[in-house]
C-alpha cells in the first residue's frame, strides 16, 4: 500500500494552479487572478485547510471538532481563512437562500438537540428537516444553529471550480485523479507538460463549455418540479442563447438536446419532442423525430425524414431503420434485415443452466465438439486496435492531450480523429508484410505499456491470448481493413463485433450468439455483412435449451 505524504493534496493543488497559470494565463480574468494573489498570501497550513474544504462536498461545513493530523492549531487557521475572506461565518442576511444546504450539514442528533425535537427522535431525518422548515422562520433557524454549532461557508467556490475545470477540460473529473495516480491504482501515459496544450483557445470556448455543463444540472432539476410548458420555454430560451455557441461546446449541447427531446417523447408530448429533435442532428434524433411524427399522424413528414436518413445516413442504425420504417409507412410487407439473418441462422442446443449466460454455454458446446473457442467481441478487437495504434493514439503533436490524467485524445469520438491521423494509420499498416512481425509489434506494445490507461486496451492476459489467436487465424490484409474500418468511426464501429471466435487447425469462424428471445442489432448486422465482403468467416448462431 502506497503511503502518501501528509500534505499530498497541497502539492497537487499547487501543481494544478501552476499548470493553469501556464496554459491559460491569457484566458484568466481579474477575479481569478485576485483569488490566486489572496491564496498565495496565506500561510501553508491555512492553504491546506482551505484545500480540504474545496475537496469536500457542499459549501457549508462544521468547524467544531475539525481535526487533521498534519495541521497545527486548526482554529487559528479557521480564523485566518475568515479574516482573509476564504470562508464566512454563518449569517442570516448572506446565507438565507442556502437554507436547505445548511440544514444538510446537521445530523439527526443535531436537529433533535438544536430544535428540541425529542418527541420526534424516532422519525426519519427528512421528517425532522421538514418539521423545522415548517415550524421555524429562517431567522430563527439560523439563530438556533449559531447558538449550538459553528458552521462556515466556503468562498471563492466559483473561482476554484473554474480553475479546476480549465485544468481537466470538463466537470466530471476532480482531484481524486491525483490520488488514484499517486496510489498506483491507475497508470497514465506520461506526457511532458510541455507537450500538453490548452483545451480551450479562448475564454468563450471555456465559458461556453462550462455553461452547457451547468445546463445538464439545471435540466435535471427542472424535470422534477416543472411542467412541460415551463421546460419547453426554458429550452427555447437556451436554444436562442446558444446560437453563437463555441464549436468545442456544441457536441455537449447536442447531447443535452437529445436528452430533452427524449424526455418529452417519454411524456407523450410529441409536438415538443419534434421541436427539440428538429434542432439537432445527433443520432438518433432523426429516428426519434420520425417516430413522433407518426404518433401525430404526420406520415408524409415522417417519410421525408426517413428519405433524408437513407440518402445521408450518419450510421448504420439510421440507415437500416429508415429503410425498414419507410417501407412500413408505405404499407409494404416488410421484414427487418436482421430478422432474415436470424431466421436463416444455424441452431445448437445447450444446457439450460446457461440460460442467462448463453455465450459461456456456447463455448462449452464447441469445446465438447473438439474446437477451441473464446470471447472475441468488442473488447478483444478494441485491444488489438489500441495496441496496434498506440503511438498514434498518444501522439502529442496532434494537439489532443491537455492534462496529465487524460485517458484518451480529446478528438477520439469526433470525425476528425481518423482524418487527422489517416496518413499515419495507413503508413503504419503498410509497414507490415508479415504476420510474425505484426504480432511481435503488438506484443512489444503490450509488454512496454502494460497497465497504462488506454481507451481501448484491457490489460488481461486472456484477452491478449485472444488477440494473438485472431491475428494468427485471419489474413493480414483482412485485419488491416478491419482496423481501418474501426478507425473511420470509432464510436460506431468499435461495437457490434461477433461474440466468439471458434477455431481448429484447419478452420476458424466468428460467431454471433443469439438466445431464443434475442435480436440482432443493426451494428451487428453491419459487421456480419462487412466480414462477408472481406471473406472473413462469420455467422449468426441461435441457441435453444435442453
MIZA-490855 format. One record per residue (C-alpha): residue in three letters; x, y, z; chain. Coordinates in steps of 0.001 Angstrom, whole numbers, plus 500000, padded with zeros to 6 digits. Last residue first. Layout:
BEGIN
- rest;x;y;z;kette
- Ala;X;Y;Z;A $
...
END
This chain:
BEGIN
- rest;x;y;z;kette
- Unk;467652;471258;476537;A $
- Unk;467997;474952;475794;A $
- Unk;467978;476676;472421;A $
- Unk;470771;478618;470738;A $
- Unk;470878;480634;467550;A $
- Unk;474147;481072;465685;A $
- Unk;474902;484051;463470;A $
- Unk;477864;483791;461110;A $
- Unk;481426;484892;460407;A $
- Unk;484344;483730;458229;A $
- Unk;486282;486767;456991;A $
- Unk;485980;486994;453192;A $
- Unk;486140;490780;453201;A $
- Unk;482518;491212;451974;A $
- Unk;481326;488549;454419;A $
- Unk;483136;490346;457237;A $
- Unk;481412;493583;456184;A $
- Unk;478000;491934;456174;A $
- Unk;478483;490389;459606;A $
- Unk;479877;493706;460841;A $
- Unk;476861;495715;459659;A $
- Unk;474472;493087;461019;A $
- Unk;475999;493545;464464;A $
- Unk;475583;497315;464073;A $
- Unk;471923;496877;463124;A $
- Unk;471286;494785;466213;A $
- Unk;470314;491114;466039;A $
- Unk;467518;490115;468371;A $
- Unk;467353;487941;471477;A $
- Unk;464290;485954;472522;A $
- Unk;465623;482483;471655;A $
- Unk;469259;483268;472589;A $
- Unk;471583;484731;469953;A $
- Unk;475317;484093;469624;A $
- Unk;477328;485985;466993;A $
- Unk;480061;483630;465819;A $
- Unk;483441;484381;464262;A $
- Unk;484735;481308;462445;A $
- Unk;488030;479452;462138;A $
- Unk;489209;476411;460164;A $
- Unk;492008;473822;459678;A $
- Unk;493789;473504;462983;A $
- Unk;490642;474418;464897;A $
- Unk;488786;477636;465608;A $
- Unk;485823;479342;467240;A $
- Unk;485948;483089;467878;A $
- Unk;483010;484342;469886;A $
- Unk;480746;487341;470418;A $
- Unk;480743;488989;466990;A $
- Unk;481519;492720;466685;A $
- Unk;478679;495163;467438;A $
- Unk;480839;497938;468853;A $
- Unk;484102;499607;467847;A $
- Unk;482484;500690;464592;A $
- Unk;480022;503225;465959;A $
- Unk;482063;505483;468232;A $
- Unk;485343;504714;466453;A $
- Unk;484189;505810;463045;A $
- Unk;486922;505601;460388;A $
- Unk;489326;503965;462855;A $
- Unk;487119;500868;463161;A $
- Unk;487018;500452;459369;A $
- Unk;490778;500969;459152;A $
- Unk;491378;498206;461703;A $
- Unk;489032;495858;459820;A $
- Unk;490909;496574;456597;A $
- Unk;494270;495800;458194;A $
- Unk;492982;492537;459623;A $
- Unk;491792;491440;456193;A $
- Unk;495200;492234;454724;A $
- Unk;496870;490143;457440;A $
- Unk;494689;487102;456825;A $
- Unk;492837;485965;459908;A $
- Unk;493683;482970;462119;A $
- Unk;497071;484001;463531;A $
- Unk;495945;487568;464259;A $
- Unk;492779;486314;465947;A $
- Unk;494768;483833;468074;A $
- Unk;497144;486549;469294;A $
- Unk;494284;488903;470148;A $
- Unk;492607;486031;472021;A $
- Unk;495810;485491;474039;A $
- Unk;495975;489222;474763;A $
- Unk;492444;488984;476099;A $
- Unk;493430;486135;478395;A $
- Unk;496434;488108;479662;A $
- Unk;494184;490922;480872;A $
- Unk;495100;494576;480466;A $
- Unk;492025;495784;478591;A $
- Unk;493159;498144;475829;A $
- Unk;490863;500574;474050;A $
- Unk;490717;503879;475944;A $
- Unk;494276;503346;477240;A $
- Unk;495323;503632;480873;A $
- Unk;498839;502226;481323;A $
- Unk;498866;498772;482926;A $
- Unk;501155;497124;480389;A $
- Unk;502895;499737;478248;A $
- Unk;506152;498053;477263;A $
- Unk;504847;494487;477420;A $
- Unk;501689;495100;475382;A $
- Unk;503478;497387;472938;A $
- Unk;506107;494707;472281;A $
- Unk;503397;492085;471941;A $
- Unk;501711;494120;469201;A $
- Unk;504969;494661;467293;A $
- Unk;505948;490992;467586;A $
- Unk;502492;490025;466304;A $
- Unk;502807;492209;463203;A $
- Unk;506331;490967;462535;A $
- Unk;505030;487403;462648;A $
- Unk;502068;488382;460479;A $
- Unk;504359;489542;457665;A $
- Unk;504017;492475;455311;A $
- Unk;503681;495193;457911;A $
- Unk;504868;498733;457063;A $
- Unk;501689;499383;455084;A $
- Unk;499685;499328;458319;A $
- Unk;501910;502010;459851;A $
- Unk;501756;504194;456745;A $
- Unk;497972;503796;456592;A $
- Unk;497489;504928;460181;A $
- Unk;499978;507788;459930;A $
- Unk;498322;509136;456752;A $
- Unk;494831;508908;458204;A $
- Unk;495698;510500;461535;A $
- Unk;493935;513866;461216;A $
- Unk;491145;512341;459088;A $
- Unk;490619;509477;461503;A $
- Unk;490133;511625;464599;A $
- Unk;488425;514327;462504;A $
- Unk;485062;512580;462775;A $
- Unk;484977;513139;466559;A $
- Unk;484956;510403;469186;A $
- Unk;488708;510394;469816;A $
- Unk;489057;514168;469465;A $
- Unk;490113;514758;473083;A $
- Unk;492771;512065;472915;A $
- Unk;492225;509317;475504;A $
- Unk;492965;508548;479138;A $
- Unk;493782;512130;480073;A $
- Unk;495198;512446;483549;A $
- Unk;498270;514532;482623;A $
- Unk;496278;517401;481088;A $
- Unk;495544;518716;477581;A $
- Unk;496150;515959;475065;A $
- Unk;494716;516372;471549;A $
- Unk;497236;518644;469878;A $
- Unk;498271;516138;467180;A $
- Unk;501947;516519;468115;A $
- Unk;501288;514740;471402;A $
- Unk;500953;511304;469697;A $
- Unk;499076;509141;472206;A $
- Unk;496680;507472;469754;A $
- Unk;499354;507311;467028;A $
- Unk;501892;505662;469347;A $
- Unk;499388;503037;470467;A $
- Unk;497924;502277;467024;A $
- Unk;498465;498499;467092;A $
- Unk;497992;498035;470822;A $
- Unk;494768;500056;470878;A $
- Unk;493279;498356;467806;A $
- Unk;494059;494858;469088;A $
- Unk;492562;495827;472439;A $
- Unk;489477;497165;470649;A $
- Unk;489106;493881;468779;A $
- Unk;489315;491976;472050;A $
- Unk;486986;494390;473865;A $
- Unk;484288;494253;471193;A $
- Unk;483588;490542;470840;A $
- Unk;486328;487875;470722;A $
- Unk;485400;485546;473555;A $
- Unk;486929;482111;473288;A $
- Unk;486701;478791;471465;A $
- Unk;488882;475797;470574;A $
- Unk;487061;473000;468774;A $
- Unk;486619;469348;469808;A $
- Unk;482818;469256;469849;A $
- Unk;482894;469424;473661;A $
- Unk;484828;472686;473364;A $
- Unk;482223;473997;470928;A $
- Unk;479356;473315;473330;A $
- Unk;481229;474780;476308;A $
- Unk;481820;477959;474305;A $
- Unk;478098;478046;473507;A $
- Unk;477194;477700;477180;A $
- Unk;479535;480556;478057;A $
- Unk;477940;482723;475338;A $
- Unk;474439;481778;476513;A $
- Unk;474985;483084;480000;A $
- Unk;471458;483728;481327;A $
- Unk;470026;480403;480119;A $
- Unk;473375;478678;480689;A $
- Unk;471899;476228;483236;A $
- Unk;469545;475274;480391;A $
- Unk;472239;473111;478824;A $
- Unk;472963;473929;475191;A $
- Unk;471248;473118;471885;A $
- Unk;472544;474495;468595;A $
- Unk;470889;476411;465756;A $
- Unk;472067;477584;462354;A $
- Unk;470942;481011;461166;A $
- Unk;468460;481507;458285;A $
- Unk;465781;483041;460504;A $
- Unk;468278;485237;462350;A $
- Unk;469655;486761;459165;A $
- Unk;466142;487441;457893;A $
- Unk;465205;489168;461160;A $
- Unk;468224;491476;460952;A $
- Unk;467107;492585;457513;A $
- Unk;463847;493720;459093;A $
- Unk;460874;492320;457315;A $
- Unk;458364;494253;455291;A $
- Unk;455124;493803;453522;A $
- Unk;454548;497230;452031;A $
- Unk;452196;499795;453539;A $
- Unk;454275;502823;452544;A $
- Unk;454900;503581;456211;A $
- Unk;456313;500076;456671;A $
- Unk;458577;500506;453655;A $
- Unk;459913;503756;455103;A $
- Unk;460409;502192;458547;A $
- Unk;462640;499414;457187;A $
- Unk;464890;501622;455038;A $
- Unk;464987;504332;457730;A $
- Unk;465938;501871;460481;A $
- Unk;468700;500333;458358;A $
- Unk;470262;503693;457515;A $
- Unk;469874;505280;460928;A $
- Unk;471324;502279;462763;A $
- Unk;474030;502027;460103;A $
- Unk;475414;505445;460959;A $
- Unk;475037;509074;459936;A $
- Unk;472866;508219;456934;A $
- Unk;472606;510805;454123;A $
- Unk;470271;509428;451432;A $
- Unk;468532;506881;453629;A $
- Unk;468309;509332;456514;A $
- Unk;466797;512045;454303;A $
- Unk;464310;509530;452944;A $
- Unk;463334;508679;456523;A $
- Unk;462698;512348;457367;A $
- Unk;460588;512759;454220;A $
- Unk;458612;509630;455118;A $
- Unk;457897;511028;458611;A $
- Unk;456655;514276;457037;A $
- Unk;454374;512263;454783;A $
- Unk;453009;510301;457739;A $
- Unk;452126;513216;460007;A $
- Unk;449654;511231;462139;A $
- Unk;450818;512584;465493;A $
- Unk;452371;509256;466526;A $
- Unk;453877;509032;463028;A $
- Unk;455664;512365;463555;A $
- Unk;456982;511104;466897;A $
- Unk;458522;508037;465244;A $
- Unk;460176;510169;462565;A $
- Unk;461555;512580;465200;A $
- Unk;463003;509687;467232;A $
- Unk;464776;508389;464122;A $
- Unk;466035;511881;463300;A $
- Unk;467331;512403;466870;A $
- Unk;469211;509079;466977;A $
- Unk;471945;510255;466340;A $
- Unk;472859;513950;466615;A $
- Unk;471197;516165;464015;A $
- Unk;469780;518734;466437;A $
- Unk;467062;521350;466102;A $
- Unk;464363;519050;464731;A $
- Unk;464737;516776;467744;A $
- Unk;463721;519676;470005;A $
- Unk;460614;520705;468060;A $
- Unk;459733;517059;467477;A $
- Unk;459804;516396;471231;A $
- Unk;457552;519383;471909;A $
- Unk;454998;518073;469398;A $
- Unk;455321;514533;470733;A $
- Unk;454420;515325;474325;A $
- Unk;453992;511625;475014;A $
- Unk;455845;512000;478351;A $
- Unk;458539;509667;477053;A $
- Unk;458786;511836;473935;A $
- Unk;459222;514992;476021;A $
- Unk;462106;513439;477954;A $
- Unk;463612;512024;474758;A $
- Unk;463770;515548;473321;A $
- Unk;465434;516898;476473;A $
- Unk;468109;514167;476431;A $
- Unk;468753;514727;472723;A $
- Unk;469085;518468;473293;A $
- Unk;471584;517836;476105;A $
- Unk;473635;515593;473822;A $
- Unk;473549;518365;471210;A $
- Unk;474815;520855;473799;A $
- Unk;477722;518558;474643;A $
- Unk;478703;518256;470968;A $
- Unk;478420;522075;470548;A $
- Unk;480770;523117;473357;A $
- Unk;484005;522920;471339;A $
- Unk;482262;524579;468392;A $
- Unk;481599;527739;470505;A $
- Unk;477924;528587;470743;A $
- Unk;476669;531533;468734;A $
- Unk;473105;530269;468503;A $
- Unk;473299;529117;472116;A $
- Unk;471168;531894;473648;A $
- Unk;468339;531027;471257;A $
- Unk;468490;527387;472293;A $
- Unk;468523;528337;475983;A $
- Unk;465413;530495;475575;A $
- Unk;463625;527670;473769;A $
- Unk;464774;525160;476420;A $
- Unk;463386;527243;479292;A $
- Unk;460062;527673;477453;A $
- Unk;459945;523939;476752;A $
- Unk;460637;523239;480430;A $
- Unk;457870;525609;481547;A $
- Unk;455391;524117;479078;A $
- Unk;456280;520574;480135;A $
- Unk;455590;521499;483752;A $
- Unk;458345;521993;486306;A $
- Unk;459410;520262;489548;A $
- Unk;461329;517064;488762;A $
- Unk;462268;517870;485146;A $
- Unk;463569;521263;486232;A $
- Unk;466336;519906;488475;A $
- Unk;467748;517527;485871;A $
- Unk;467523;520370;483354;A $
- Unk;469559;522738;485549;A $
- Unk;472240;520097;486134;A $
- Unk;472575;519463;482391;A $
- Unk;472591;523241;481934;A $
- Unk;475749;523582;484027;A $
- Unk;477752;521506;481544;A $
- Unk;476476;523770;478757;A $
- Unk;477705;526851;480636;A $
- Unk;481172;525386;481275;A $
- Unk;481624;524538;477589;A $
- Unk;480500;528032;476647;A $
- Unk;482767;529628;479263;A $
- Unk;485820;527688;478122;A $
- Unk;485415;528351;474410;A $
- Unk;484480;531983;475127;A $
- Unk;487699;532476;477104;A $
- Unk;489620;531422;474015;A $
- Unk;491860;528539;472928;A $
- Unk;490399;525966;475272;A $
- Unk;491956;522554;475883;A $
- Unk;495376;524162;476424;A $
- Unk;498289;522065;475224;A $
- Unk;500280;519231;476785;A $
- Unk;503652;518542;475175;A $
- Unk;505479;520924;477547;A $
- Unk;503933;519111;480497;A $
- Unk;505742;516002;479274;A $
- Unk;503313;513196;478556;A $
- Unk;503404;510048;480661;A $
- Unk;500559;507723;479698;A $
- Unk;498537;507271;482844;A $
- Unk;498787;504493;485392;A $
- Unk;495787;503988;487650;A $
- Unk;495763;502478;491147;A $
- Unk;499381;503485;491817;A $
- Unk;498412;505437;494937;A $
- Unk;499784;508597;493307;A $
- Unk;497659;508047;490209;A $
- Unk;494414;507369;492066;A $
- Unk;495179;510294;494391;A $
- Unk;495768;512747;491532;A $
- Unk;492568;511646;489797;A $
- Unk;490651;512241;493031;A $
- Unk;491279;515954;492461;A $
- Unk;488260;516118;490157;A $
- Unk;486894;514859;486848;A $
- Unk;483304;515233;485604;A $
- Unk;483370;518986;485132;A $
- Unk;485440;519008;481932;A $
- Unk;488687;520408;480491;A $
- Unk;490664;518938;483396;A $
- Unk;492770;522027;484178;A $
- Unk;490246;524599;482977;A $
- Unk;487525;522942;485067;A $
- Unk;489755;523046;488144;A $
- Unk;490272;526766;487577;A $
- Unk;486502;527145;487133;A $
- Unk;485662;525260;490316;A $
- Unk;488194;527240;492360;A $
- Unk;486919;530578;491038;A $
- Unk;483273;529642;491555;A $
- Unk;483846;528362;495101;A $
- Unk;485732;531521;496080;A $
- Unk;484013;531281;499461;A $
- Unk;483416;528257;501706;A $
- Unk;480540;528716;504138;A $
- Unk;481007;528294;507861;A $
- Unk;479135;526499;510627;A $
- Unk;479873;526880;514314;A $
- Unk;477279;524976;516369;A $
- Unk;474855;525412;519268;A $
- Unk;473729;529039;519411;A $
- Unk;474562;529565;515749;A $
- Unk;472134;526787;514791;A $
- Unk;469343;528262;516943;A $
- Unk;469748;531747;515470;A $
- Unk;469922;530480;511901;A $
- Unk;466696;528505;512357;A $
- Unk;465019;531502;513976;A $
- Unk;465987;533701;511012;A $
- Unk;464559;531134;508578;A $
- Unk;461271;531041;510489;A $
- Unk;460508;527927;512485;A $
- Unk;457691;525369;512385;A $
- Unk;457554;524476;508684;A $
- Unk;461281;524348;507948;A $
- Unk;461959;522519;511225;A $
- Unk;459242;519943;510514;A $
- Unk;460555;519310;507007;A $
- Unk;464067;518717;508394;A $
- Unk;462728;516375;511095;A $
- Unk;460799;514327;508543;A $
- Unk;463912;514022;506359;A $
- Unk;465882;512731;509367;A $
- Unk;463480;509844;509840;A $
- Unk;461286;509832;512918;A $
- Unk;462284;508193;516192;A $
- Unk;463546;511463;517672;A $
- Unk;460250;513216;517020;A $
- Unk;459209;513833;520652;A $
- Unk;462778;514821;521425;A $
- Unk;462546;517686;518907;A $
- Unk;464162;520457;520945;A $
- Unk;465350;522474;517907;A $
- Unk;469119;522287;518482;A $
- Unk;469060;518845;520141;A $
- Unk;466748;516917;517793;A $
- Unk;468255;518569;514733;A $
- Unk;471822;517908;515865;A $
- Unk;471019;514251;516606;A $
- Unk;469636;513867;513073;A $
- Unk;472901;515274;511750;A $
- Unk;473254;518851;510527;A $
- Unk;475142;519685;507338;A $
- Unk;472024;519160;505207;A $
- Unk;470374;522004;507161;A $
- Unk;472856;524458;505641;A $
- Unk;472271;523225;502082;A $
- Unk;468486;523511;502550;A $
- Unk;468784;527043;503949;A $
- Unk;471028;528364;501188;A $
- Unk;468936;531453;500366;A $
- Unk;469393;532711;503942;A $
- Unk;473184;532857;503539;A $
- Unk;474258;536491;503494;A $
- Unk;471436;538046;505536;A $
- Unk;471257;535177;508050;A $
- Unk;474990;534819;508625;A $
- Unk;477026;531639;509150;A $
- Unk;480691;532581;509395;A $
- Unk;482388;533143;506056;A $
- Unk;485301;531275;504463;A $
- Unk;488117;532445;502200;A $
- Unk;487577;536089;503149;A $
- Unk;491033;536782;504573;A $
- Unk;489760;537181;508147;A $
- Unk;487613;534023;507873;A $
- Unk;490523;531977;506498;A $
- Unk;492804;533242;509257;A $
- Unk;490215;532405;511923;A $
- Unk;489895;528859;510557;A $
- Unk;493682;528515;510548;A $
- Unk;493788;529623;514187;A $
- Unk;491106;527047;514992;A $
- Unk;493245;524413;513304;A $
- Unk;496198;524934;515598;A $
- Unk;498579;522654;513687;A $
- Unk;497739;520747;510504;A $
- Unk;499152;517331;509507;A $
- Unk;496920;515451;511920;A $
- Unk;493726;516960;510527;A $
- Unk;490981;517507;513066;A $
- Unk;487850;519635;512891;A $
- Unk;485940;519213;516152;A $
- Unk;483845;522341;515748;A $
- Unk;484325;523686;512209;A $
- Unk;481050;522466;510717;A $
- Unk;480927;522876;506968;A $
- Unk;478882;524631;504292;A $
- Unk;479676;524706;500550;A $
- Unk;478980;521095;499627;A $
- Unk;481118;518035;499026;A $
- Unk;484676;518169;500315;A $
- Unk;487753;518826;498189;A $
- Unk;487354;522614;498445;A $
- Unk;487245;522402;502259;A $
- Unk;490488;520427;502444;A $
- Unk;492008;522967;500053;A $
- Unk;491056;525740;502506;A $
- Unk;492657;523784;505355;A $
- Unk;495841;523303;503343;A $
- Unk;496076;526979;502408;A $
- Unk;495718;527863;506092;A $
- Unk;498532;525419;506878;A $
- Unk;500732;526948;504161;A $
- Unk;500388;530544;505321;A $
- Unk;498074;532607;503091;A $
- Unk;499377;535236;500637;A $
- Unk;499389;532698;497780;A $
- Unk;495612;532335;498117;A $
- Unk;494997;536097;498044;A $
- Unk;497001;536504;494836;A $
- Unk;495318;533477;493242;A $
- Unk;491843;534716;494143;A $
- Unk;492608;538113;492653;A $
- Unk;493926;536473;489467;A $
- Unk;490605;534617;489203;A $
- Unk;488559;537795;489769;A $
- Unk;490744;539660;487249;A $
- Unk;490182;537306;484315;A $
- Unk;492123;534240;483212;A $
- Unk;492268;533496;479490;A $
- Unk;495741;534807;478631;A $
- Unk;497366;532920;481536;A $
- Unk;495693;529703;480410;A $
- Unk;498493;527163;479919;A $
- Unk;500987;528454;482490;A $
- Unk;498557;529763;485094;A $
- Unk;496509;526573;484709;A $
- Unk;499552;524345;485269;A $
- Unk;500707;526380;488257;A $
- Unk;497253;526164;489851;A $
- Unk;497009;522408;489270;A $
- Unk;500501;521835;490645;A $
- Unk;499649;523836;493765;A $
- Unk;496516;521719;494222;A $
- Unk;498535;518512;493950;A $
- Unk;501221;519699;496384;A $
- Unk;498535;520708;498894;A $
- Unk;496733;517366;498486;A $
- Unk;499928;515467;499343;A $
- Unk;500207;517267;502682;A $
- Unk;500867;514224;504874;A $
- Unk;502878;512411;502165;A $
- Unk;501034;509443;500577;A $
- Unk;501547;505901;501778;A $
- Unk;501436;503349;498950;A $
- Unk;500000;500000;500000;A $
END
